[in-house]
Amino acid sequence: GFTSSLTRLAASPAGTSAVITARLVSSTGLPAKYVRVQLQVRKNRYGTWRTVATTTTSRTGYARFPVAFTTSRYYRVITKPLTTVPSASSVIRRATVY
């Protein structure tokens, strides 16, 4: 299996640019290299997740997503299941915009 982490998101004024960083690690503790991951967002705690960006983890298991916060939203990073890679989901983080 895999575990993933997601940076904490601080409260920010509208229009703030930031980079959301996630790290994917295998069950052996090694970085999950070159795995396709998606940044997803939803409006509220019960909304539908929508994919807004896709990238591939680096050789150290990190994925970076540049974002511009316009309104408060919930974010997570997921992997899609493949034959050699099971699906994984990060914790959910809320970006509060004021």
Buried (B, 14 or more C-beta within 10 A) or exposed (E): EBBBBBBEBEEBEEEBEBEBEBBBBBEEEEBBEEBEBBBBBBEEEEEEBEEEBEBEBBEEBBBBBEBEBEEBBBBBBBBBEEEEBEEBBBEBBEBEBE
